[in-house]
Amino acid sequence: MSRETLERVARIIYDEALAQRECQLQKRALTEHHKDFCPITAFKRVDNLGKGFINSLDLVQFFRDNSKIIPEADTYMLINAFDSNNDGKLSLIE
Protein backbone atom coordinates (compact mmCIF):
# COMPACT_ATOMS: atom_id res chain seq x y z
CA MET A 1 0.00 0.00 0.00
CA SER A 2 1.34 3.41 -0.89
CA ARG A 3 2.00 6.04 1.72
CA GLU A 4 -0.79 8.17 0.25
CA THR A 5 -3.28 5.30 0.58
CA LEU A 6 -2.19 4.64 4.16
CA GLU A 7 -2.65 8.30 5.00
CA ARG A 8 -6.15 8.27 3.49
CA VAL A 9 -7.11 5.14 5.44
CA ALA A 10 -5.70 6.66 8.63
CA ARG A 11 -7.72 9.84 8.01
CA ILE A 12 -10.93 7.85 7.50
CA ILE A 13 -10.35 5.92 10.73
CA TYR A 14 -9.54 9.15 12.58
CA ASP A 15 -12.66 10.90 11.25
CA GLU A 16 -14.82 7.92 12.25
CA ALA A 17 -13.34 7.95 15.75
CA LEU A 18 -14.11 11.67 16.06
CA ALA A 19 -17.68 11.07 14.89
CA GLN A 20 -18.11 8.28 17.45
CA ARG A 21 -16.75 10.50 20.20
CA GLU A 22 -19.08 13.35 19.24
CA CYS A 23 -22.03 10.98 19.25
CA GLN A 24 -21.15 9.75 22.73
CA LEU A 25 -20.73 13.33 23.99
CA GLN A 26 -24.14 14.28 22.60
CA LYS A 27 -25.76 11.25 24.22
CA ARG A 28 -24.13 12.12 27.54
CA ALA A 29 -25.20 15.76 27.30
CA LEU A 30 -28.78 14.73 26.61
CA THR A 31 -28.99 12.45 29.60
CA GLU A 32 -27.27 14.97 31.89
CA HIS A 33 -29.54 17.82 30.80
CA HIS A 34 -32.69 15.74 31.19
CA LYS A 35 -32.13 13.68 34.34
CA ASP A 36 -35.36 11.73 33.86
CA PHE A 37 -34.51 10.82 30.25
CA CYS A 38 -34.08 7.09 29.63
CA PRO A 39 -32.57 6.27 26.21
CA ILE A 40 -33.87 2.69 26.28
CA THR A 41 -37.44 3.80 26.98
CA ALA A 42 -37.25 6.47 24.26
CA PHE A 43 -35.88 3.96 21.76
CA LYS A 44 -38.59 1.43 22.54
CA ARG A 45 -41.27 4.08 22.21
CA VAL A 46 -40.15 4.93 18.68
CA ASP A 47 -39.49 1.26 17.83
CA ASN A 48 -43.02 0.29 18.81
CA LEU A 49 -42.91 -2.84 16.60
CA GLY A 50 -39.86 -4.18 18.44
CA LYS A 51 -37.71 -4.50 15.31
CA GLY A 52 -34.56 -3.60 17.20
CA PHE A 53 -33.85 -0.55 15.04
CA ILE A 54 -35.29 2.83 14.10
CA ASN A 55 -35.31 4.24 10.59
CA SER A 56 -36.42 7.60 9.20
CA LEU A 57 -39.97 6.37 8.56
CA ASP A 58 -40.26 5.26 12.19
CA LEU A 59 -39.36 8.79 13.25
CA VAL A 60 -41.86 10.32 10.81
CA GLN A 61 -44.58 8.10 12.26
CA PHE A 62 -43.52 8.82 15.85
CA PHE A 63 -43.68 12.56 15.26
CA ARG A 64 -46.99 12.25 13.41
CA ASP A 65 -48.44 10.24 16.29
CA ASN A 66 -47.38 13.10 18.56
CA SER A 67 -48.94 15.81 16.36
CA LYS A 68 -45.68 16.97 14.81
CA ILE A 69 -45.14 16.97 11.06
CA ILE A 70 -41.48 16.46 10.24
CA PRO A 71 -40.33 15.91 6.62
CA GLU A 72 -38.79 12.50 6.00
CA ALA A 73 -35.68 14.21 4.64
CA ASP A 74 -35.13 15.80 8.06
CA THR A 75 -35.56 12.50 9.88
CA TYR A 76 -33.21 10.87 7.38
CA MET A 77 -30.55 13.48 8.23
CA LEU A 78 -31.15 12.90 11.93
CA ILE A 79 -30.69 9.15 11.54
CA ASN A 80 -27.51 9.70 9.52
CA ALA A 81 -26.09 11.98 12.20
CA PHE A 82 -26.01 9.08 14.67
CA ASP A 83 -25.79 6.08 12.32
CA SER A 84 -22.31 4.81 13.14
CA ASN A 85 -22.32 1.85 10.72
CA ASN A 86 -24.06 3.66 7.84
CA ASP A 87 -26.88 1.13 7.46
CA GLY A 88 -29.62 3.78 7.37
CA LYS A 89 -31.06 2.86 10.74
CA LEU A 90 -30.27 3.21 14.41
CA SER A 91 -29.84 0.35 16.79
CA LEU A 92 -30.11 0.84 20.54
CA ILE A 93 -26.32 0.77 20.80
CA GLU A 94 -25.97 3.67 18.37
C-alpha positions in Angstrom: 0.0 0.0 0.0 1.3 3.4 -0.9 2.0 6.0 1.7 -0.8 8.2 0.3 -3.3 5.3 0.6 -2.2 4.6 4.2 -2.7 8.3 5.0 -6.2 8.3 3.5 -7.1 5.1 5.4 -5.7 6.7 8.6 -7.7 9.8 8.0 -10.9 7.8 7.5 -10.4 5.9 10.7 -9.5 9.1 12.6 -12.7 10.9 11.2 -14.8 7.9 12.3 -13.3 8.0 15.7 -14.1 11.7 16.1 -17.7 11.1 14.9 -18.1 8.3 17.4 -16.8 10.5 20.2 -19.1 13.4 19.2 -22.0 11.0 19.3 -21.1 9.8 22.7 -20.7 13.3 24.0 -24.1 14.3 22.6 -25.8 11.2 24.2 -24.1 12.1 27.5 -25.2 15.8 27.3 -28.8 14.7 26.6 -29.0 12.4 29.6 -27.3 15.0 31.9 -29.5 17.8 30.8 -32.7 15.7 31.2 -32.1 13.7 34.3 -35.4 11.7 33.9 -34.5 10.8 30.2 -34.1 7.1 29.6 -32.6 6.3 26.2 -33.9 2.7 26.3 -37.4 3.8 27.0 -37.3 6.5 24.3 -35.9 4.0 21.8 -38.6 1.4 22.5 -41.3 4.1 22.2 -40.1 4.9 18.7 -39.5 1.3 17.8 -43.0 0.3 18.8 -42.9 -2.8 16.6 -39.9 -4.2 18.4 -37.7 -4.5 15.3 -34.6 -3.6 17.2 -33.9 -0.6 15.0 -35.3 2.8 14.1 -35.3 4.2 10.6 -36.4 7.6 9.2 -40.0 6.4 8.6 -40.3 5.3 12.2 -39.4 8.8 13.2 -41.9 10.3 10.8 -44.6 8.1 12.3 -43.5 8.8 15.8 -43.7 12.6 15.3 -47.0 12.3 13.4 -48.4 10.2 16.3 -47.4 13.1 18.6 -48.9 15.8 16.4 -45.7 17.0 14.8 -45.1 17.0 11.1 -41.5 16.5 10.2 -40.3 15.9 6.6 -38.8 12.5 6.0 -35.7 14.2 4.6 -35.1 15.8 8.1 -35.6 12.5 9.9 -33.2 10.9 7.4 -30.6 13.5 8.2 -31.2 12.9 11.9 -30.7 9.2 11.5 -27.5 9.7 9.5 -26.1 12.0 12.2 -26.0 9.1 14.7 -25.8 6.1 12.3 -22.3 4.8 13.1 -22.3 1.9 10.7 -24.1 3.7 7.8 -26.9 1.1 7.5 -29.6 3.8 7.4 -31.1 2.9 10.7 -30.3 3.2 14.4 -29.8 0.3 16.8 -30.1 0.8 20.5 -26.3 0.8 20.8 -26.0 3.7 18.4 
